Amino acid sequence: MTAPLTLASIAGLTPKLESLNDPADAHALLRLLRLLYDVGRSDVPLGRIFEGHVDALQIISRYGSVEQKQRADATARDGGAFGVWNADQSGEPLTFDHAHLNGAKAFASGAGLLTHALVTVDVEGARQLLLLDLQQTPPEFDTSWWRVSGMQRSETHRARWQNVAVDADICIGKPGDYVREPWFSGGAIRFAAVQAGAIAAVVDHTRDHLVAQQRDSDPHQRARLADLYRAAQSAADAVAQAAEHWSLTDIAATLAHVSAARAAVYAAGETVLTIAQAAIGVQAMFVEHPVNAVLTDLSTYLRQPGPDAQRDRVGEAVASGLLRPCL
């Protein structure tokens, strides 16, 4: 079985980042995405948590005060780990009265591992970001419901605060900043890169299995390897294309290319899950097999919300001429 994630495994990746700010240009974005791709290729749940760490630090650098940014940078470089907990618990949304927190967040990935979390509350009819030091403002974690076949190691739990006193200086930016584009929707390109890395990992494990079993000379298996490569490379290429077209001035084109990348990665992921299991057979179902964790982790991680909506947005962009095939 794979070892549990630790704070050190997350924080140990921070020195690999060129910057804790938003990428300066498309080239810097591509370098960041390649790092996320590599982490996802080596460890899918770690890639998921590290992507949230990157997201949180970029948000703080974008919307926080100079003092908040300096503190976050120093904490991250000193071994801290950050995340973003946005999903409200149904019927129990998190509230903030400028003195106390009440309510809960669902899908709090990295629960028990992170030192800091950005959480969202509704203020003045818009989403407001709060930066919580989880040692000073500790939530109660409900770990009973995260019973999924994959991504168990991401420690994605429910976090709950009951009349917990907080410092007034925890607001990051203004209400509505969190959902500003292209960062809000466009930021999905980061987790698409992690997913693309996980897809490549499936190819790696399938190849290794077939070579070890001396089945790589079978023409049917070679055909499967070719199909696996094509799917994995299409995912990586789509992510790279989205990075190339990233722009803060042409937001519509930026978001269209990110949606295209998400749709391509989703399709490629579904393809490799099917082909890898056909290539390896029942051995892929044994939990001790190296490919098993990658298959189940990827299958779970692909279920990001709204895959049909992404494809619809791509179709709309193609219809309007915003997206056109090119070489």
PyMOL commands that set and color helices and strands:
alter all, ss='L'
color gray80, all
select helices_A, chain A and resi 7-11+14-16+26-42+44-63+66-77+152-154+177-179+183-186+188-212+219-244+251-285+290-301+307-320
alter helices_A, ss='H'
color red, helices_A
select strands_A, chain A and resi 82-85+95-96+100-108+116-123+126-133+140-142+157-165+171-172
alter strands_A, ss='S'
color yellow, strands_A
deselect
rebuild
show_as cartoon
